[in-house]
Each structure stands twice: as structure tokens, then as C-alpha cells.
Amino acid sequence: MTSRRSAIPERKADSNQMWGGRFAEGPSAVMRVINASIPFDKRMWRQDIAGSKAHVAMLGKQGIVAAGDAQTIADGLDAVAVDYERDGVPEDLALEDIHMVTENALAEKIGAVAGRLHTARSRNDQVATDFKLWVRAAIDEVDAGLAALQTALLDRAEEHADSVMPGFTHLQSAQPVTLGHHLMAYHAMIARDRGRFRDARARLNQCPLGAAALAGTGFPIDREATAAALGFDGPTTNSLDSVSDRDFALEYLTAATQCSLHLSRLAEEFVIWASQPFGFVSLSDQWSTGSSIMPQKRNPDAAELVRGHAGRIMGCMTGLMMTMKGLPLAYSKDMQDDKPPVFEAHDLFGLTIAAMTGMVESATFRTERMRALAESGFATATDLADWLVREAGLPFREAHHVTGRAVKAAEDAGVRLDQLPLETLRAIDDRIGEGVYDVLSVDASVNSRRSFGGTAPERVREAIAAARRENG
């Protein structure tokens, strides 16, 4: 049995003590474990290599490092990248993080000249730059995934622009809508989510590299050059803020949380719709599981996991907010804990988007069942009230009262509103005429909702066409 003590790696006698001569003894084994971030920040190795190459190119161009040394370092970084791509990043806790692991690997390849790479920078501005690059790439990845989900929603909405279903408030049948209109509501939500990610990306796109530890540097660096080389719009404007800012990570998590709430709502609808009492949708075998003892079951597990992931993503956002809430300027070691919640949320979020897209694409919508329930819930009652206002001149409150009596009559008779005889309706209010039947069917109801943004099939198709143009 492995002891708890043996689970903590022993200190390497010859490990690189980067703290220099200030400390007579190295850190304890526990300190090395708690202090090391390489187990999780190694996933930023591509960003670390890119940032280092941009930095050394600038150092060479500015004459801070000899041009030959700068080229040797750049070539060495390329060689380290090849090793990482092939073998993965080694986890040496004594070297703490991806920055020192890479610098050590570089030294093994090119010797002492590797030490010149860290001229005019600190791990503080280095990690801020790497993390921004990583989050920027994550946003681009998310945007592509959400675009695919929008396409799936558009395709299914177009397929069902005329398919009538109950529209709900309080999960009670309210007014008939079309399934296409319902799905387009989620398209609108995702459009706002993509906008939030675009806004976050625009705000983060300032480069911290060159801020050094917290106060800038005395070397004649060119921050505009490194910012441009890394695809930033320009350098950050305050060195203290540059190394202490994690707004970009929080904005990513906030946008991911908001979007995951939207996806959770759609997932919940799928869970409800797939239940036998509703029977609105059948999820494909790809996105369902069976029961270990009940062979008739088809469980909407993927939808339930999407719903569950929303809580975990929100937890990641809350965790990072609590980490950052009371930190003084500039850098504090607490900020080492900034990356795990972002990485965890991104992984969960990517799965959530992919699963929701797959469910939307492959779901079988039972439109006959939807129509039957739309017709059975007196969902056209508002249409009767509107007709009384428009055609008979009743004040709406009076029309509402008359309609309530008509619903009660239909309920007692066990029929739909459009099946009530005219004499029954006229007994309730003699101002009701035969023209009322033009609005009492579910088809007449949805076709009448032609206001901009309404559920009329023609409006749904217009909204789909506009969305396709906007999405390109």
C-alpha cells in the first residue's frame, strides 16, 4: 500500500533553484507540490512557445540580444515544440510551471544561451500573455461550435416552420405557436451568446508582454512589435494592471455560464418533451441510454448531462471570482488558481455544445402529437378574446370574461373551442357571429400572428432567411 508520504515526490538534489541565493534551503516536498502548476498549465505550451518566439525576435531586432543568439533560441524553441507535440510536456514539479519547464528544455538543446530568452520579461507578464492567447483561441473554438449549433437550429426550424405545437407559460398550454418559431427562440439566445464572446475577445486583445514583473523594464523593448506578432491589437497600457488583470478569464467564464444556461433550458425542454406524457420528441440512440433493469426505457442522458454541466460551469465562474475578489496589486500566488476553472469550464462547455448540436440535428419531432395537444388545451382562447375586441367592439376585460365562459362551456362539453356550436357561443354573448370560426382553429391562430417576431409561418421563414444572411 502506498503511503501518503511516498505520494509526494522527493526533492531533486540537483534541481534548478530559480529563487537564487536568497534562500539557504530549497522548498519542502509539500511546498513543491502546492507551488507547482505544470500539471495543468502545460496545456498552454503552444502559447508559451509562441510568446517566447515573439519576444526573442523583438530582442534580436532591438539589439538587446545578439541576432545570432536570437535565431539560435528561436530554432531551439521550435525543436522543443516538436518534442512536446510528439511526447507531451514533462511534469517536473521542481521546475514549477510551463515557462520554466520550457526554458529548461531549451537549455538542454542549446546550452547557456537559452538564459538570454528571459531578458526584459517576467513570468508575470509571460503567464498573462500565454493565458490571454489561450482564452482567445478558446473563444474562437466556442464561436465555431455555436455557429454549428445555430445552423442545426435553423435547419430544423425551417423544416418545421408550419408545425403547430402548444406554446406554454407556467408550463401550461397558452397559445399555439410553431415548432420552427420555438426553435428560433434558442437561435436568438445563441446569437446573443456569440455577441458576448465577441465582445470579450475584443476587450482581451491587448498584449501584456513587456510589462515585466509589474513596473515595466529599462530595456529598450518594442511592445508594439510583440503585440503585432502575436495578433493583438496593441500592448496593454498599464504595467500593474497588465500582470494582475484576469478580467478576460472571468468574462470568458461569464459568457460560458450565460450560454450554458440557455443550453440547459433547451436540454430541459428535450427531457420534458421526450417523456411519455408529452411525447413531443424522440431522441436518437446516439444521445440516449437504456436502463439496467427496465428494458422499455430510453433515457435522455445527454440532455440531462448538458443540464448538469451548466451548474459545474457556473461553479467555475464563481470559484475564480472568489479567488480574485480581494487581491491587491499586482501579482499574488492565488492567481495560479486562475487556470484550472477556465480549463475545466471550457472542456465541459465544448462537450455541452457538441452534444446539444447532435441532439438538435438528430431528434425526431412528433408533430402530430404536438398538434393534438395544441388543439386540446383551449389555446385559441386569446384569439376569441381578440376577435370580440376587434369585431364586436368589446373592451378587452369584458372580452376576457366572455371568453372564459366559452372555455368553460367547451370544457363541460368535452370539445375544442372551434367545435362549440354557434348557438352555444351566442347564448354566452349575442354579439358573437359566424366569423369567429375564422380564428378559432390552431392554424388560423398561428397564421394570424403576423407581427414582426411573431409565430406566423411566413414570419418564421423571414427570420430564418435573415439569420442565414447574418451568419454568412
Buried (B, 14 or more C-beta within 10 A) or exposed (E): EEEEEEEBBEBEEEBBBEEEEEEEEBBEBEEBBEBBBBEBBBBBBBBBBBBBBBBBBBBBEBEBBEEEBBBBBBEBBEBBBEBBEEEEBEEBBBBBBBBBBBBBBBBEBBEEBBEBBBBBBBBBBBBBBBBBBBBBBBBEBBBEBBBBBBBBBBBBBBBBBBBBBBBBEEEEBBBBBBBBBBBBBBBBBBBEBBEBBEEBBEEBBBBBBBBBBBEBBEBEBBBBBBBBBBEBEEBBEBBBBBBBBBBBBBBBBBBBBBBBBBBBBBBBBBBBBBEEEBBBBBBBEEBBEEEEEEEEEBBBBBBBBBBBBBEBBBBBBEBBBEBBEEBEEBBEEEBBBBBBBBBBBBBBBBBBBBBBBBBBBBBEBBBEBBBBBBBEBBBBBBBBBBBBBEBBEBEEEBBBBBBBEBBEBBEEEEEBBBBBEEEBBBEBBEBBEEEBBEBBBBBBBBBBBEEEEBBBBEBBBBBBEEBBEEEE
